[in-house]
Amino acid sequence: MNPDNSIYYIGKLLLLMFVQVFVLNQVHLFGSISPIVYLIFVYDYPTSQNRSVLLSIGFVFGMILDILTDSLAFNTLSLLIITYFRPYILGFIFGIATEQKSFKFNDTTLVQRMSYLGLLVLIHHSVFFISEGMSISNGWLITKKIITTSLVSFILMLLLLSLFSKQKK
């Protein structure tokens, strides 16, 4: 990653952290749904970059979020799992070796990008809420939280991504 891109991604990470902690964690739609949008960083991270760097960033970012939100490493666990499985998810959705320098995320179809984002959100939220619930007796509540929060987060992330994305010419 060149220095200009590094500054861009660090700024994006800090902005997403600020929005998540100080804005979205204060929003409780329908009494219990707080959208999670910091996954945009994992979604948008360049595929050609070192995987270890993304895992390290995911760990540190998750720990900082857990400290700021006073949670018990749920963010860290969820982020580490999706950053670890990200290459496999990319390969599953896009069907090619995405680590190649020739892979361009913007050259893919909208359906593929939405599927990729949806799968990231579903995996992250499943790990997050299952680890938060930690009980089989809460199965219905956990499932309801996974589905509703995933849906709201997915829609909000799509809106944010379309708002801030570079349009194709």
N, C-alpha and C positions, 0 to 999 in steps of 0.2 A: 504494500500500500504506500503510495507516495505521500509526502507530508501534507499536501493540500487535502487529500482524501482522508487522512488520519484526523485532521482538525475537523473536517465535515462530520465524520462519524462520531467523534468524541462529543461535538456539539449536539448532534442528533440524540445521542445517548443521554446526555445531561438534560436536554429538553424533555425527552420522553419520561425520564425519571421525575423531573419536576412536575409535569402534568399528571403523572400517575399518582404520586404521593400527595401533592397539595391540592389537586382538583378532583380527579376521578375517584380517589378513595373516600372523598367526602360526599360523593353522589351515591344515593341508594335508591335506584329505580324500583318501584313497586315494593319498597321496604327492605329488599335484600340484595338487589343486583347492583354490583359495582363493576363497571366495564374495566377490562384490562387491555391496555393498548401498547404496552412496552414491547410486545412481541414484534412490532414493526421493525425494530432493530435487527432481530434475527432474520426476519423475512427479507429485509433489504441488504443484509451484509453480503459483500461480493463473494461469489462462489469460488473465485480463483485464489482467494487469500488462504493463509495458513489456518487449518482447522483448530490447531492448539491455541491460537490467539483467540478465536471465537469462544472456545471452551473457557479460557481464562477470563475473558471479558464477561461471559455469562455467569461465572462463579462470583466474581467481584461485584458485578451489577446486582445479582441476586442477593448477596450478603448485605449490600448497602440498602436495597429495598427492604429486606427483612428487618434491618436495624431501624430504619425510618418508620416502618409500619408496625413494628413490634410483633412480628409473626415468627413462628418457630421454624425458620429455614424452608418454608413452603415455596417461596419464590426461587430460592437457590436450587432446590431439588428439581422443580419444574423447568427452570431455565437450563440446567445442566442436561437434563434428559432430552429436551428438544434440540439443544445445540449438538449433543452427541449423535443423535439420530438424524440430524438435518441432511447429511449427504445421502442417506438411504431414502429419506422422504423425497428429496429432489430427484433421485434416480427413479423412484417409483412413479412420481407424477410426470416428469419430463422424459423419462425413458432413455436418457443418455448419460454419459459421464460428464457431470456438470462441473467437475474440477478443471476441465479443459479451458484454456485461455480463449478458445473460439466461442464458448457458450455465452450468449447474450440473453439476459433475462427478459429484456424488452422485446425480443424477437419471438417470444412464446405467445400462445393464445391467451385471451382473457379467461377462458374456462380453466386452463392449466394454472394460471396465477391464482385464481379464486380457489381452486382445489387445494393448491399448496398452502395458501393462507388458512383455509378452513381446517385442513389437517393439522397444521401447527397449533391453531387455537384449540381444537378438540383434544389433542394430546396434552398440551400444556394444562388446560383446565381440568382434564380428567386426573392428571397427577396431582395438581394443586388441591382440588377439592377432596379427592380420596385420602390424601395424606392429612388434610385438615380434619376430615370427618373421623378417620381411624376406627370405624365401627361398622360392622355388617348391619346392625340394627338401624342405622341411619341410611340405609341403601336408597330408599326412595327420595329422601331429602337431598342426598348427594347427587343422584341422577338428575333431579329437577334443577339443582344449582348448576350442574355441568351444562345442561341443555340451554337453560335460559341465559346464563352469563356468557356462554360461548356464542349464542346467537346475537346478543346485544354487542359483545366485543367485536365479533366479526363484522357486523354492519357498521359500527363506528370506525373500525380500522379501514374498511373499504372506503368510507367517506373521507377519512384523513388521507389515505393513499391517493385517491382520485383528486383531492384538493391540492396536494403538494407534488404530484408526479409531473414529470416532464412529458409534454405531449409529443407524439410522433408527428413528423412533418410529412 
